[in-house]
Amino acid sequence: MPPAADIIAIAADHAGFALKEVLKEDLLAAGHQVLDLGTADATTSVDYPDFGTALARAIASGQASRGVVVCGTGIGISIAVNREPKARCALCHDTTTAKLAREHNDANVIAFGARIIGPEVARDALRIFLATDFAGGRHAGRVGKLSLTDTKPNLKAIA
């Protein structure tokens, strides 16, 4: 099996199936290896948490280094992914949010809403997401806090 750095996991519910297939073909055409975690069609109603969780587990276990998830709005499936501390899923609506999700948040999963954006916008956003590196610097400490589940936030009182 190739190293996880070479594998991008992809998953969707029935509402996101068609967009998942478009993005999967783009990934394959660009030379990426793809781990398709389903669903298998757009006509069978399925539960988005099952597919978001499967993708998050693939990230956490090292089966894949990055991921793409799609549901109707992108909201539910991104919530499911983000329940895994090793996954940082960003719901993106354009190239700007995709770029900043990588630069500032070191997101390793991108979520799309198939009923919210069209395939061309999603394709462009995914391309930017994959091409953008994490900026580090002042963002590194903040990103580190995202995976800490047992700490209290460092909040300052506002006078």
DAPEPE-V39808 format. One record per pair of residues at least 12 apart in sequence whose C-alpha atoms are under 8 Angstrom apart, sorted by the first residue. I is the first residue (numbers start at 0). GAP is how many residues later the second one is. D is the distance in Angstrom with one decimal. If there is no record, write none. Layout:
[[I GAP D] [I GAP D]]
This chain:
[[2 60 7.9] [3 58 5.8] [3 59 5.3] [3 60 4.4] [3 61 5.2] [4 59 6.5] [4 60 5.1] [4 61 7.8] [5 26 6.6] [5 27 6.1] [5 58 7.4] [5 59 7.3] [6 25 6.6] [6 26 4.8] [6 27 5.5] [6 28 6.6] [6 56 7.3] [6 57 4.9] [6 58 6.3] [6 59 7.1] [7 24 7.0] [7 25 6.3] [7 26 5.0] [7 27 6.1] [7 56 5.5] [7 57 6.3] [7 58 5.0] [7 59 5.3] [7 60 7.5] [8 25 5.6] [8 26 4.5] [8 27 5.9] [8 28 7.0] [8 46 6.4] [8 49 7.3] [8 50 7.9] [8 55 5.8] [8 56 7.9] [8 57 6.3] [8 58 4.6] [8 59 6.3] [9 14 7.3] [9 24 7.0] [9 25 6.2] [9 26 5.1] [9 27 6.0] [9 28 7.5] [9 45 7.0] [9 57 5.6] [9 58 4.7] [9 59 5.8] [10 25 6.2] [10 26 5.0] [10 27 5.2] [10 28 6.6] [10 40 5.8] [10 41 6.9] [10 44 6.5] [10 57 6.5] [10 58 4.9] [10 59 6.5] [11 25 7.9] [11 26 6.1] [11 27 5.8] [11 36 6.9] [11 39 6.2] [11 40 7.5] [11 57 5.5] [11 58 4.6] [11 59 5.6] [11 65 8.0] [12 25 7.4] [12 26 5.7] [12 29 7.8] [12 32 7.7] [12 33 5.9] [12 34 6.5] [12 35 5.0] [12 38 6.7] [12 57 6.8] [12 58 5.4] [12 59 8.0] [13 25 6.6] [13 27 6.3] [13 28 4.3] [13 29 6.5] [13 30 6.5] [13 31 5.8] [13 32 6.2] [13 57 7.3] [14 27 6.4] [14 55 7.9] [14 56 5.4] [14 57 5.0] [14 99 6.8] [14 100 7.8] [15 26 7.6] [15 54 4.8] [15 55 4.3] [15 56 5.8] [15 97 7.2] [15 98 5.4] [16 22 6.6] [16 23 7.5] [16 24 6.2] [16 25 5.4] [16 53 7.4] [16 54 7.8] [17 24 6.9] [18 51 7.3] [18 95 6.2] [18 100 6.3] [19 49 7.6] [19 50 6.5] [21 97 7.4] [22 99 7.8] [22 100 6.4] [25 97 7.7] [34 29 7.6] [36 14 6.9] [36 17 7.0] [36 18 6.9] [37 13 6.9] [38 12 7.5] [47 23 6.7] [47 28 6.8] [47 29 5.5] [47 32 7.9] [48 27 7.1] [48 28 5.8] [48 31 5.2] [48 32 7.9] [50 26 7.5] [51 17 6.8] [51 25 5.1] [51 26 6.9] [51 28 5.1] [51 29 4.9] [52 27 5.7] [52 28 5.5] [52 30 8.0] [52 31 7.8] [54 12 6.9] [54 14 7.8] [54 26 7.0] [55 25 5.1] [55 26 7.5] [55 28 6.1] [55 30 7.8] [55 31 5.9] [56 27 7.4] [58 27 7.1] [58 28 6.5] [59 24 7.4] [59 26 5.5] [59 27 6.8] [64 43 7.0] [65 42 4.9] [65 43 5.5] [66 41 6.3] [66 42 4.3] [66 43 6.3] [67 41 5.5] [67 42 5.0] [67 43 5.9] [67 44 7.9] [68 40 7.4] [68 41 6.4] [68 42 4.8] [68 43 6.4] [69 41 5.7] [69 42 4.9] [69 43 5.8] [69 44 6.5] [70 41 6.8] [70 42 5.4] [70 43 6.1] [71 41 4.9] [71 42 5.0] [71 43 5.1] [71 44 7.4] [72 39 6.9] [72 40 3.7] [72 41 6.3] [72 42 5.9] [72 43 6.0] [73 17 6.2] [73 37 5.5] [73 38 4.7] [73 39 4.0] [73 40 7.3] [74 16 6.9] [74 36 7.9] [74 38 7.3] [76 34 7.4] [77 12 6.9] [77 13 6.5] [77 33 6.0] [84 61 7.5] [84 62 5.0] [84 63 7.7] [84 64 7.8] [85 61 6.5] [86 20 7.6] [86 21 6.4] [86 22 6.9] [87 17 7.8] [87 18 7.3] [87 19 4.7] [87 20 5.5] [87 21 6.0] [88 18 5.6] [88 19 6.3] [88 20 4.4] [88 21 5.5] [88 22 6.6] [89 17 6.2] [89 19 6.4] [89 20 5.1] [89 21 5.9] [90 19 6.0] [90 20 4.5] [90 21 5.9] [90 22 8.0] [91 18 6.7] [91 19 6.1] [91 20 6.0] [91 33 7.6] [92 19 6.9] [92 20 7.9] [92 23 7.9] [92 24 6.6] [92 28 7.6] [92 29 7.4] [92 32 7.6] [93 27 6.1] [93 28 7.0] [93 30 7.7] [93 31 5.5] [94 26 7.6] [94 29 6.4] [94 30 4.3] [94 31 7.8] [94 33 6.3] [94 34 7.7] [95 29 7.8] [96 28 8.0] [97 12 7.5] [97 27 5.6] [97 28 7.1] [97 30 6.5] [97 31 5.1] [98 26 7.8] [98 29 6.0] [98 30 5.6] [98 33 6.2] [100 28 7.6] [101 27 6.3] [101 30 6.1] [101 31 6.1] [101 32 5.3] [101 33 7.9] [102 29 6.7] [102 30 5.9] [102 31 4.2] [102 32 4.8] [102 33 7.6] [103 30 6.5] [103 31 6.3] [103 32 7.4] [103 35 5.7] [104 29 7.3] [104 34 7.0] [104 37 8.0] [104 38 5.9] [105 27 7.8] [105 28 5.2] [105 37 7.0] [109 16 7.6] [109 19 7.6]]
